[in-house]
Amino acid sequence: MVGLFTFQVMLGHQGYEYVDLGRLWQIGKFLGIVFWLVLMLFTSLLPVGIIQFIASASEGLWYARSEAFMQSDILQTLRWVRTIGDVVFIVGALAVTWQIVKGVFFPDLEPVALETDESGATSELSA
């Protein structure tokens, strides 16, 4: 029962009665976070980790962490490829910052009235 409550809190309206964005924005933000994590994992962390593991197993940890190894061409390229995921993160951080600034300095939005049907789903109250 506690898990169901937690799941409902995690996926509920989450304060969106003050910002009329809708469920599509929630799904879009969630997929954006997942997209950023996948980009970060597969463009930087996993390839560099595998390359360093192979170098560490064959040569030693001293070589895998050396400046000569870390400045190799493949690792330099992977470092630049990582910027794609970083740009996605920066855009998301700017969106969150804008939402906070808008909520703090322009709090004149009226709450949207919500109604709950028999199945527990919430929707805007039609006037």
N, C-alpha and C positions, 0 to 999 in steps of 0.2 A: 504494500500500500504506500509506503514511504517513497519507493522508487517511482510509482505512478505519479505521485504528487511532484516529485523532483522533475520528472520528465515534462509534466504539464507546466511547471514554472519555467523550465528551460525553453520550451517551445511556445509559451503563452504569448500574450500581447506585449509583455515586457515594457510597459510604459508607452506604447505606441498610441495610447488614447490621446496624447498631446501632440503627436506628429502623425498626420494622415498620410503615411507611406504605404501601408498595406503589406500583405504577406509576401508579395513578389519581391519587395525590397529586402525582407528578411532572408528569403531564399538566395537572392543575389549576393548579399553580404556574406552569407555562409559559404556559398560556392566560390566567392572571391578569396576567402581565407584558405579554403582547401586548395584552390589553384596556386596561391602563393606558397603554401607549404610543399606542394608537389614540385613546383619550380625550384624552390630552395633545396629540396632533397636531391632531385635528379640532375640539377645543373651544377651543384657545388659540393654538398656534403658527401654524397655517396661516391662520386668519381674520385675526388681528392682522397677520401678515406681508403678506397680500394688501392689507388696508386701508392699511397704512403704505406699501406700494409704490405704490399708486394715488395717495396723497397726495404722496409724494415725486416721482413722475413729473409730476404736474400742478402742484404748488405749489413743491416744492423740499424738499431734505432738512431744512433748518432748520425747516420747518413740520411735517413728519412726526415730528420728534423734540421738538417744542415741548410745553410743559406743557398748553397749551390743547387741543391735539389729543389728547394722551394721556389727558386727563381728560374726553373727550367721552363721551356717553351710551353709544354702542355699545361702546366699549372698556371702560368701567366694567362693563357687562353681561357682556362676554366674560371679564373678570377674575374675576367671581363664578361664572361657569359653569365656569371652570377648577378650582374647588374640588372638583368631582365627581371628577376624575382625581387630585387631591391626596389625597382621602380614601382612594381605592383604594390609592395608594402608601403612605400612613401605615399602613393595615391590614396590608399586606404587610411593611412594615418592622417592625411590632410582632410579626408571626408569626415572622420571622427572628430577632428579638431573643429571643423566648421559646424558640425552638429552641436558640439558643446558650446561654442561661442554664440551660436544662434539661440540656443536654449537659455543661456545666462543673460545675454544682453538684449534679447528680443523675446521676452516671455509672455507676450500678449496673445499667444494662441489659446483658443478655447479648447477644452477637452472634447473629444469626439464621443458622443454617447454610444455605448456598446450594449448589445443584447446577447443573451445566451439562449440557444435553443435546447431541445430535449437531449441532444447528443453531447452537449457540453461545448460545442463550437461557438466562438464569439464572432459577431459581425457588427457593422455599423447599424445603428438604430435608424430606420427609415422614417422620415418626417411626414 
